[in-house]
Amino acid sequence: MRVLLAAAMMVSLAGPALAQDHVQRYGEADKDKTPEQKAADKAAQDAYKRSLGNIPDQGPTDPWGVVRGSTSGTTPPKVAVAKTKKTKTGSAEAKP
């Protein structure tokens, strides 16, 4: 009984594997396309090119603009540096 059940399971699993008609192998030439398939490919390519034409031109973008701030010049803004007198301990102000 177990042998028959095992054989039935193998047959049922082998059916879908044999159903794969043909798998194209490396180096094997493609099948010739029918005129309908060629026309469908050309129509899809034309539709793709038309859809690219619908995208508006965004112009140049500046991804670091937020970091630089609101000035869009090429030179960074100058920052005023306060000069302080340093003591031997390295602190900016003398302790009382």
GIWO-V179929 format. One record per helix or strand of 2 or more residues. SS is the DSSP state (a for helix, b for strand). FROM is the first residue (numbers start at 0). TO is the last residue. If there is no record, write none. Layout:
SS;FROM;TO
SS;FROM;TO
This chain:
a;1;18
a;34;52
a;64;67
